[in-house]
């Protein structure tokens, strides 16, 4: 069956649509550059996080954290994932920039993926108790009775339980699903390329393996490598979009 010849008017309309899309994306170049910068900073922070964990392993007890905060507040915050708070904050412009870039490929999936991503970010902020623990440490340092210290230790136990509890699990799972959905949309578009899409899918599937008994931590560590490369490639592509290279 021959393809009907729609004539020059159809070609003109197609060119006009592409021109309009390019102009519309040009209005978002600042967001693309901000998203690219956020992705690049995240790629720099990831190895720093690894160094912190290896050099100063997190404490396994509340009293260990309270004592650490009293000797070095910055190190105490780092051991309670201060850099992850930065990571999740940087994800906001990254999600928004990718949404704008891919929304025409699938508005519904991008809306779902971006919404899930923002929910995951909010859940992580709710789960992290680093600054709460810092305040608790200050109170513990000036406590004058054993009863007061015991109460503060109990509060610290509750904070650590919260940090690894429901909100943290929801954040990890929902955030990973969000990135997988967005990566699937990437496969349907030529804007980011299949390599970035597959890295996003693989890295986040492995990241959800954190909750697998025994080998979960190893799966999560492997996922970090794929996600680190993903952030670098996404930063590069968003900078290209920010410079008008669509």
C-alpha positions in Angstrom: 0.0 0.0 0.0 1.5 3.3 -1.0 1.9 6.1 1.5 -0.4 8.9 0.4 1.2 12.1 -0.7 0.0 14.8 1.7 1.6 17.5 -0.3 3.7 20.5 0.6 1.2 21.8 3.2 1.7 18.8 5.4 5.5 19.2 5.2 5.1 22.8 6.1 2.9 22.0 9.1 5.4 19.4 10.3 8.3 21.8 10.0 6.2 24.4 11.9 5.5 21.9 14.7 9.1 21.0 15.0 10.1 24.7 15.0 7.5 25.4 17.7 8.8 22.5 19.8 12.3 23.8 19.5 11.3 27.3 20.5 9.3 26.0 23.5 12.3 24.0 24.7 14.5 27.1 24.3 12.5 28.7 27.0 13.6 26.0 29.4 17.4 26.3 28.8 18.0 27.7 32.2 16.3 24.7 33.8 18.3 22.3 31.7 21.6 24.0 32.8 20.5 24.0 36.5 19.5 20.3 36.2 22.9 19.6 34.5 24.8 21.3 37.2 22.8 19.4 39.9 23.6 16.1 38.2 27.2 17.0 37.9 27.4 18.0 41.6 25.7 14.7 42.5 28.3 12.8 40.5 31.1 14.5 42.5 29.4 13.9 45.8 28.9 10.2 45.3 32.6 9.2 45.7 32.9 11.6 48.6 30.1 9.7 50.3 31.9 6.5 49.7 35.1 7.9 51.3 33.2 9.1 54.3 31.6 5.7 54.9 34.9 3.8 54.5 37.0 6.3 56.6 34.4 6.9 59.3 31.9 4.0 59.5 28.5 4.9 61.0 28.0 4.1 64.7 25.9 1.2 65.6 24.5 2.8 68.8 22.7 5.9 69.9 25.4 6.7 72.5 28.0 6.4 69.8 26.2 9.1 67.7 25.7 11.4 70.7 29.3 11.1 71.6 30.4 11.7 68.0 28.3 14.8 67.7 29.9 16.2 70.9 33.4 15.8 69.5 32.7 16.6 65.8 29.3 17.9 64.7 30.1 17.9 61.0 31.4 14.3 61.1 28.3 13.3 63.1 26.0 14.8 60.4 28.0 13.1 57.6 27.7 9.8 59.3 23.9 10.3 59.4 23.9 11.0 55.7 24.1 14.7 55.4 25.4 14.3 51.8 22.3 12.2 51.0 20.1 15.2 52.0 22.1 17.2 49.4 21.7 14.4 46.9 17.9 14.3 47.3 17.6 18.1 47.1 19.6 18.1 43.9 17.2 15.5 42.4 14.4 18.1 42.4 15.9 20.2 39.5 17.1 17.0 37.8 13.6 15.5 37.8 12.1 18.8 36.6 14.6 19.2 33.8 14.2 15.6 32.6 10.4 16.0 32.7 10.5 19.1 30.5 12.9 17.3 28.0 10.8 14.1 27.8 7.2 15.3 28.3 6.4 15.1 24.6 7.6 11.4 24.5 4.9 10.4 27.0 3.2 13.1 29.1 1.4 10.5 31.2 4.4 8.4 32.1 6.5 11.4 32.8 3.9 12.9 35.0 3.7 9.6 37.0 7.5 9.2 37.1 8.2 12.8 38.2 5.4 12.7 40.8 6.7 9.5 42.3 10.2 10.9 42.3 9.1 14.0 44.2 7.2 11.8 46.7 10.3 9.8 47.2 12.3 12.9 47.9 9.8 14.1 50.5 9.7 10.7 52.2 13.5 10.8 52.5 13.5 14.2 54.1 10.9 12.9 56.5 13.0 9.9 57.4 16.4 11.6 57.9 17.0 12.5 61.6 20.5 13.9 61.3 19.7 17.4 62.7 17.2 16.0 65.2 20.1 13.8 66.5 22.4 16.8 66.7 19.8 18.7 68.9 19.4 15.6 71.0 23.2 15.4 71.5 23.3 19.0 72.7 20.6 18.2 75.2 22.4 15.0 76.3 25.6 17.0 76.9 23.9 19.3 79.4 21.7 16.7 81.1 22.3 16.5 84.8 20.3 13.5 85.9 20.4 9.8 84.9 16.7 9.9 84.3 17.1 12.7 81.8 19.9 10.9 80.0 17.9 7.7 79.8 15.0 9.6 78.3 17.2 11.2 75.7 18.8 7.8 74.8 15.3 6.4 74.3 14.4 9.3 72.1 17.6 8.6 70.1 16.6 5.0 69.7 13.3 6.1 68.3 15.0 8.5 65.8 17.3 5.7 64.5 14.4 3.4 64.1 12.6 6.1 62.2 15.6 6.6 60.0 15.6 3.0 58.8 11.8 2.6 59.0 8.8 3.1 56.8 9.6 6.5 55.3 13.1 5.4 54.3 11.9 2.2 52.7 9.1 4.1 50.9 11.7 6.7 49.7 14.0 4.1 48.3 11.4 2.0 46.6 9.3 4.9 45.2 12.3 6.8 44.1 13.7 3.7 42.3 10.3 3.0 40.6 10.2 6.7 39.5 13.6 6.5 37.8 12.7 3.2 36.1 9.6 4.8 34.7 11.5 7.8 33.5 14.2 5.5 32.0 11.5 3.6 30.1 10.4 6.9 28.5 14.0 7.6 27.6 13.9 4.4 25.6 11.0 5.8 23.6 12.9 9.0 22.8 16.1 9.9 21.1 16.8 12.9 23.4 18.9 11.0 26.0 19.8 7.8 24.2 19.5 4.2 25.1 22.7 3.9 27.1 21.5 6.4 29.7 18.1 4.7 29.8 19.6 1.2 30.3 21.9 2.6 33.0 19.0 4.1 34.8 17.0 0.9 34.7 19.8 -1.3 35.7 21.1 1.0 38.5 17.6 1.4 40.1 16.6 -2.3 39.8 19.9 -3.2 41.6 19.3 -0.4 44.1 16.0 -1.9 45.1 18.0 -5.0 46.0 19.1 -3.3 49.2 16.2 -5.1 50.9 17.3 -8.5 49.7 18.6 -10.6 52.6 22.4 -11.3 52.8 23.3 -9.9 49.3 21.3 -6.8 49.4 24.1 -4.5 50.4 26.3 -5.8 47.6 23.6 -5.2 45.0 23.2 -1.7 46.3 26.9 -1.0 46.1 27.0 -2.2 42.5 24.0 0.0 41.7 26.0 3.0 42.8 28.5 2.5 40.0 25.8 2.5 37.3 24.1 5.5 38.8 27.3 7.4 39.1 27.9 7.0 35.3 24.2 7.8 34.7 24.5 11.2 36.5 27.6 12.1 34.5 25.9 11.3 31.2 22.7 13.0 32.2 24.6 16.1 33.2 26.4 16.2 29.9 23.1 15.8 28.0 21.3 18.5 30.0 24.1 20.9 29.4 23.8 20.2 25.7 20.0 20.9 25.9 20.8 24.1 27.9 23.0 25.3 25.1 20.3 24.7 22.5 21.7 21.4 21.1 18.4 19.5 20.8 
